[in-house]
């Protein structure tokens, strides 16, 4: 089994896996969205890249299009177009019936259809 290598001085509790996944960033009420790419991800964090990092709110949702997964997230740092996120609660948008997640499910459904 190959395990991810952590860099010396690394502060993450869980090593991240490289990724190149299409995603959306959504405000807490899902009224505003931005396109982004997930560059790496772990159970508790992600590195994302977006063309409009200045428009990203501190607390948000990260919606991963391919798997229909959303996380509650918080910005930890910003550098240029890159943003480091702490991932909190994970939501399966394919099966959720939670009222507050309906808007995120609608965003995901629209992206999958196109």
FIMAR-200841 format. One line per 3 residues: number of its first residue (from 1); their letters; for each residue y, x, z of C-alpha. Coordinates in steps of 0.25 Angstrom, whole numbers. Layout:
% residues N
NUM = a = Y X Z ~ ...
***
This chain:
% residues 114
1 = xxx = 0 0 0 ~ 14 6 -4 ~ 25 3 6
4 = xxx = 39 4 4 ~ 46 17 8 ~ 58 16 17
7 = xxx = 69 26 15 ~ 73 34 27 ~ 84 28 35
10 = xxx = 80 14 30 ~ 84 3 40 ~ 76 -8 34
13 = xxx = 65 -14 42 ~ 56 -17 30 ~ 56 -9 17
16 = xxx = 62 -16 5 ~ 54 -18 -8 ~ 61 -15 -21
19 = xxx = 64 -28 -29 ~ 72 -33 -41 ~ 72 -48 -39
22 = xxx = 82 -58 -44 ~ 89 -66 -33 ~ 101 -74 -28
25 = xxx = 110 -73 -17 ~ 114 -86 -11 ~ 125 -89 0
28 = xxx = 120 -96 12 ~ 122 -110 7 ~ 117 -105 -7
31 = xxx = 130 -110 -14 ~ 132 -96 -20 ~ 122 -87 -26
34 = xxx = 122 -73 -33 ~ 112 -66 -41 ~ 106 -53 -35
37 = xxx = 94 -44 -37 ~ 85 -40 -25 ~ 83 -25 -26
40 = xxx = 74 -24 -14 ~ 69 -33 -3 ~ 61 -34 10
43 = xxx = 57 -44 20 ~ 71 -43 27 ~ 80 -37 17
46 = xxx = 85 -35 2 ~ 93 -27 -7 ~ 100 -36 -17
49 = xxx = 110 -33 -28 ~ 120 -42 -34 ~ 132 -42 -43
52 = xxx = 141 -49 -33 ~ 138 -43 -20 ~ 152 -46 -14
55 = xxx = 149 -61 -16 ~ 136 -61 -7 ~ 138 -67 7
58 = xxx = 133 -60 19 ~ 122 -71 22 ~ 115 -76 10
61 = xxx = 102 -80 4 ~ 94 -71 -6 ~ 86 -79 -16
64 = xxx = 75 -71 -23 ~ 72 -79 -36 ~ 58 -74 -40
67 = xxx = 51 -78 -27 ~ 60 -90 -23 ~ 64 -83 -10
70 = xxx = 77 -84 -2 ~ 81 -76 10 ~ 93 -78 20
73 = xxx = 100 -65 19 ~ 111 -57 25 ~ 119 -45 18
76 = xxx = 117 -32 26 ~ 124 -23 16 ~ 131 -22 3
79 = xxx = 133 -10 -7 ~ 139 -13 -21 ~ 130 -24 -27
82 = xxx = 118 -21 -17 ~ 116 -30 -4 ~ 107 -28 7
85 = xxx = 101 -41 13 ~ 94 -44 26 ~ 84 -55 22
88 = xxx = 82 -66 33 ~ 74 -79 31 ~ 66 -80 18
91 = xxx = 64 -93 11 ~ 55 -98 0 ~ 63 -106 -10
94 = xxx = 51 -111 -17 ~ 46 -119 -5 ~ 58 -121 4
97 = xxx = 62 -135 8 ~ 73 -130 17 ~ 86 -138 15
100 = xxx = 95 -125 16 ~ 87 -118 6 ~ 87 -128 -5
103 = xxx = 100 -121 -12 ~ 92 -108 -12 ~ 80 -115 -18
106 = xxx = 89 -121 -29 ~ 95 -107 -32 ~ 81 -101 -33
109 = xxx = 75 -113 -41 ~ 87 -111 -51 ~ 85 -96 -53
112 = xxx = 70 -98 -55 ~ 72 -108 -66 ~ 81 -99 -74
***
